[in-house]
């Protein structure tokens, strides 16, 4: 038997386009002599469709997509994810289903049993968990058909769930496992997936074909990395990251495989490629073409600009240098050098006159009070206003350049440097931004060396440095990581050796700035706990106050 994995990039709600793409892959699989072609979870409608699932017409279009695919399932079986109606009145209206199509019709449907409802997942909002576990028989083979999370409760040891689908199917003696997944990227997820697949192989002793999405859906990025693992636990193949791929495998060769073929998993390479894909798909799937951002000469805007150019092409990226009287000459020069290195269009708009006009207008209200954060924020908002004006005039989408460290502690100005349609590095800590910049320069200097080596500064007052207001980033980022990603409270973090006063100050800053994060652009997710849909915190609360 030959099995094809089709790791494709789908667009949510584009039923015609998604099916056309799958049918093209079916033709490829047929030419390669495949008996089965397997697509990913909810491939007909794209993942995650969210509240589109509540629209009757959306489900009807998904059903039409299945009928189109079923007609093509002749001389080859098609396995594809799609929503399915629940005929029982009690419970949710839909199942998250895997369809097995053969002989021009729907041969069997498997319903996802384990519905993740944590972090970015909210499947129990829409789906009824499946409770039947039947293998599929096809061409003399017995197939365990599973959907994503169904393989993540190995031996019923995950306390989130009360059933293990594979344990339920093993008495039926399946020959191999097909798993249809929509597994979002984080820089640790690829290793976790392989670990989970291997644990299944170790327990059940049969090979697995695991197919994942490739592509970005707003803040969620799907890295592909589909897996074929042999019954002896060897990684027979791991498909490329961040790109579409269709490959066909001989089941007998998979069974007898002796070598592992993993993809490299360098953290910065993964983050870099994920962010490039995230920007590319955000623009492409929304029909946008051109981006604009403020280029300050600092590390954050430099890294964001490089990602934008690599995602969209230099002809589609415009940067604006907006110095004030507090901007250093080297910052302006660094920004110009970066723009010239990449060959992108840049404008220089000095904000001093705009800023002075604000001060003049507000002079009666400010009443001669000392310079403080109000004047600093006026500069940031002047820049934000100029970027949005250019965005409106020319149809460019503003890219936000704030990093995760700044977003965490509120070191940014609402309606100023926090404006934009997409937060490119909002899930990348400041220390990681520096690592990413060095990675970008691995084949030659793109980001000026001075941008990487100089002390970070917002340059909103004379001789300002970030360290005037914040702890050193290596300390700040570690405390933030323990609180945000690891969900440790202050006592646990203090026990790790961090100063108590510093820890409480940092955590308080995180909590009181929740209102800012509610109002910012969607953040491309590259970690296991990003700001946005996967981290739902109250704006008003007393924890740690």
N, C-alpha and C positions, 0 to 999 in steps of 0.2 A: 504494500500500500504506500502511496505517495501523498504527503500532506503539505499544503502550502500555507504559510503564514503571510498575511497581508497587513503590514503595519502602516496605516495610512493616517493622513491629516484631514479630519472632518471639520465641517462648519456647522455649528448648532442651527438647526432649523432648515438647512439647505438640503431637503430630501432629494430633490432631483440631482443636484451636484454630487451629493454623497453616494447615491446609488450608481450614477454614471461612473464615478471613480471605482466603485467596487466591481462593476461589470467589466471594466477594463482589466482589473486584476484577475477576474475570473477567466477572461480570455488568455491572459498570460499563463495562468495555472493550467488551463486545458492544453496549451501548447507544450507544457513541460510534463504532461502526462499525469497530472495530479488527480487523485480520487476525491480529496476533500480540500476545500479552501476555507480558512478560518479568519474572520474579522473580529474586531474588538467589541467591547461592551457598549451598548447603546449606539452602535455605529450608524444606524439609519438616521438618527436625529442629532447625533453629536452629544458630547458629555462635558459639563453637566447642564442639562436643559432647564433645570430649576422649575420655576412656576409655569413655563410653557406647558409642562405636563398637565396642568389644570385646564387647558384649552381642549375641548372636544375635537376641534378641527386639527389640532396638532397631532393627536392620536390617530385620527383618520388618515392623515398623510403618512404616518409611520406604518399603518396597516397597508396602505397602497404600495409603499416602498417594499415591504415584505412580499407582496404579490408579484411585483416586478422581478425581484430577486428569485422567487420561486420558479418563475417561468424559465429563468436561465440555469436552474439547477437540473440540467439534463446531462448525463454522462459525467457529472461531477456533483458532489454534495457541497452545499454552502452553509456554513455556520456563522451566524451573525447575531449581534445584540440589538434588541429593540424593545420598547415598552409593549406590554401585553395587558389586555383588559382582564380584570378579575370578575368572573361571572357571579361570585357570591356577594350578596348585598352587604353582609357584615364584613368589616375590614376596609382597607384602602382599595381604591378603584383600580389600581394597576399593579402589575408585577414588573420587575426588572428581569427581562427574559433573554434566554439564548435560544434562537430558532435553529433547528436542524432541517434544512431544506434539501429534498432529493426527489428525483423522478417527477420534477415539475410541480411539486406540492410541499406543503408543510408536513414533514414526517413526524417531528416531535418537538416539544417545547419544554425547556428546563427553566424553572423559576429560581432566581437568586434567593438563597435562604438567609444569608448573613448580611444585614443591611447596616453599613457603617453610619453612625450618627455621632461624629466627633470631628474636631478640627474643621477641615473644609467640607466634610461630608455631611449630608443632611437627608439621607435616602429614606429614612422612616417617615419623613414628612409626606412622601409621595407613594411609597411602595408597600405592598403586603409581602411579608416574608414567605418564601416557598416552603412547603412541608412535604413534598413528594420527591423521592430520590430514586430515579429510574435511569439505568444506563441506556445508551442508544446502540442498537445493533445495525451494523452497516458493512456490507461486503465481507462477512465472516468475522468482523472485529466487534468487540464490545468496548464502548467508549463512555468514560465518565465525563459528562459535560457540566462544567462549573463556571461561575461568573465571579471574577475578581476576588472579593473578600471571602468567598466560600472556601478558599484554600488556606485562609489565615487563622483557622481555629484547629490546629493540628492536634489530634487526639483529645479534642474537647478541653484544651488547657487554657484557652483565652476566656477570662472571666466575663467578657462582654456578651458572650453567647452561651446558649444551652444545648446546641447541637453541632455536630461535625459532619457536614455533607459527605465527605469522602469516607468516613467511617461507616456511614449508612449505606454507601454504594459498594463497598468492598466485598460483601457477601455475594454480589452479582458477578464477581471476578472480571472487572474491566481490564482491557489490554493496555490502555493508555489514557491519559487525562488531557482534555482540551480545556483551557482556561481563557475566557474572554475578559480582558481587564481594561480599566481606565485608571491607571495608577499615576497620580500627579508627581512631578519631579520635586525632589529636594536633593541636596548634594550627598545625602546618605542613603537615598531610597534605592539606588541601583544595587548596592551591596545587600540591603535588607531584602529586596525581592529575591535575589539569588539564594540567600540564606533560607527564606521561607520555601521556595521551590525545592531546594535540596532536602529540607526537613520532611517535605511531603514524599519525596522519592525514597528517603531512608525508611519512612514508616510503611509505605505501600509497595515499594519495589517495582514500580512501573514508570515508564517515561512520561514526560509532560511537555505539551506544546502550549506555551503561554504567549498570548498576543496582546500587545499594549497599543494605545494611541500614540501618535507622534504629532506634535503641534501645540499651539497655545490657544487658550480660550480666555481672553481678558487676563486675569491675574494668574490663572492656573496654566502651568506649562507641563506638557506630557512629553517625556523624553524618549519614547519608544523603548529600545533595549529589550525587545521581545526575546523570549528564552526558549530554547529547545534543550531539555536535559534528559540524559540517558538513564536507564534503570539502575546503573551503578553509581549515580550521583555525579558523573562527569558532565560538565557544561558543553554539550555538543556544539551549540552555537548561541551567540548573543548578538542580536541585530544591532545595527548602528544607532547611535543616539541622535535625537533631534532631526531625523530625516525619515522620509518614507522609504519603505523597502518591502519587496515581495520576494520570498524565497521558498523553494520547494525542497522537501526532505524525503528520503527513502526511510520508511519506518524500520526496516531491517537493519540499515546502517546505523540508525540512531540507537537501536537496541544493542548493537555490538561495538559502539564507540568506546575508545580507550583514552581519548585526549580531551582536555578542556580548552575552550577557545573564548576566554572572556575579553571584553573590551577594556581599555585602560580607564581608570577612574580617578584621574587627578582632579582635586577639588576645584582649583581655579579654572581649569579647562572646562569642567562641567558648568560652573557658574557662568563663565563667559559665554559659552555656546547657548545656554538656556536663556540668558538675557537678550542675546542677539535674536534668537527665535521668538522670544516674547514680544519684542518691539516689532519685528517683521510681521508676525501674524496679527498683532493688534491693528496695525495700519492696513495690512492687506485685506483682512476679513471685514473691516469696517469701511473699506473703500477710500481710505486716506492715503496720501502719497508723501507729503512733505512734513518735516518736523522743524521746530525752532526751539532754541534754548539759550539761556544766558550763559556766557562763558566768562568766568571770573579770573581765570588763572590758577584756581584752586584745583585740588585733586578730584573732587566730586563731579564738577561740571566737565572736567577733562575726560574722566572715565565714561560719563554719560554720552559725551559727544562721540567718542570712539565707537561705543556700542551702536549709536544711531547710524553712523556712517557704514559700519559693517552690516547693519540690518537693512538699510534703505538705499545705500549708495550715496557718494559724496554730493551728487547733483541734487539730492533731495533733502539735504540738511543745511540749515542756515543758523548761524550763531551770532549773538549780539554781545559785544563787550560794552559794559555800562559802568565805567569808572566814576568815582566821586572824588571829592577832595581828599578822602582818606585812603584811596586806592594807591598802592605802591607802584612805582614804575615797573618793577620786575613782574608784578602780577599781570599788568597789561601786556608786557612783552612776552610772558609765558603763554598767555591766551592767544596772541597773534602767531606765535611760533607753532602752537598746536594746530591752529586753523590752517596755516600754510603747509605744515607737514602732511595734513590730510587733504589739502586742496579743496577746502570748503569755503563757501561764501561767508564773509563776516562784515558786520557793521560796527562802528564805534559811535555810541551815543553817550555823551557825558551827561550825567544826571544832576550836576550841580545846580543848573538853573531851575530844573523841575523841583528839586529838593528845597532850594531857597524860596521858591514861590509858595510851597507848602508852609514853610516856616513863617513867611511874611503874612500869609492868610491867617495862620493860627496864632500869631503873636498876641492879639488881645486875649485869647483864651488861655494861652500858656503862661501869661502873666509873669514873664521873666524867671520862671522856675529853672533850676539847673538842668543841664543836658542829661538825659537818661535814655531808657529803652524806647521811649516814645520817638525821639529823634532817630534812633537806630532803625526802628521799624519803618519810619517814613522813607528811609532810603531803600529798604527792601521792597516796600510797596510801590515806590516809584518805578523800580525795575520790573516788578510784576505787571504794572499797568502798561508799560511800554511793550513788553512781550505779548500781552493779550491784545493790544492794539494792532500790532503787526500780524498776530494770528488771525484776527478778525478781517483785516484788510486783504491778506494774501492766502488765507485758507490753510495756514500751517497749524499743526497741532503742537502745543507747548509741551515739552518734556520736563517733568519735575526732576531735580537733581539732588534731592535730600537723601542722605543715607539713613540707615536704621538706627544708629546711635543718636543722631540728631532728632529723628522722629520720636524715639523713645522718651527722651527727656525734654522735649518741647523746644529744642534749640533751633527754632525756625520761626518765620513770620507768616501767619495766616494772611492770605491774599497778597503775599509778597513772594519770597523764595519758595513757598510751599504750593504755589499755583501750578497748574498744568493738567493735561488730560491723562497722563500715565506717569506713575512713579517708577523709574527704571531701576534705581539701586536702593529703594526703600526697604529692602530685606537684606541688605549687605552692610554689616557693621563697618565702622570707620577703619579699623585695623585691616579688615578684609578688602576694603576699597584700595588701600595701599598695595596689598598683595595682588589684587587684580590689575592695578596699573603696571606693576613690574612684570606680570604675565603678558600684558599687552605689548610690552617692549622686548619680549624674548627674541624676536627676529629682527630687531633694529629699533632705534628710538622713535617712538611716535609721540608719547607724552614727554614733554621736556623734563630733564632730570631735576631741574630746580623745583618743578611742580611737586615732585615726589619727595624731595628732601627738605623743603622749607617747612617751618612750623605752621599748622593750619590756622587760618584766621578768617573771620567774616569781614574784616576791614570796614567796620561801621563806626569806629572811633580811632583816634590816633594810637598807633602801636598796639593795636588789639591782637590778642591771641586766644584761641579757643580755651587754652589752659587757664585763662583768667576766670572763666565762668564754669568750667567743667574739670573733673579729674582727668588725669592722663588717660588717653584712650585705651591703652592696654589693660588698665584697671577697670575703667568704666565698662568696657565691652564684656569683660569676664563677669562682672556683677550682673549686667543686663542679660547675658546669656543664661546665667543660673536662674534668674527670675522669670524671663520670658520663655525660653525654650524648655528649661528643666522644671519650671513652676515651683521653685523653692522659695519659702518664706524668708523673712529677714533673719530669724534666729539660725536657720540652717546655713545661710550664706555667711553670717558672722562667724559661725563655728569653723568655716573653711579658712579663717585667718584674716578676713577683711575687717577694716576698722568699722566699729558699730555706727558711729556718727555718719561716716561716709555712706554706708549701706542704706541707712534710713533716709538720708538725703536723696540718694539716687532713686530709691524705690518710690519715695514721695513724688519726685519729679515725673516719674513714669505715670503714676496714677492721676495726678492733677492735670496732666496734659492729654488725657483721653479725648477731651472735647476737640482738640486740634486734629487728632487722627481721624475722627468721625467725618471731618470736612475736607479731607485730602483725596487725591487721585488714587485709583486702584494701584496696588503695589504688586509688581511681579514677584511671585513666590519662588524662592530658591532654598529656603531653610525648612525645618520641620515645624516651625511656628512663626508665621509671618503676621504682620499687622494686616487687618482686613477681615475677610470672611471667616478665617480660621481662628480668630482670637476675639471673642465677644465679651467685652468688659463693660460694666456700667460706667457711665460718665460721673454720676453722683454716687458716692459711697464713702465709707469711713475706714476701710481696711488700710492699715499702716499709717493712718493719719495721726 
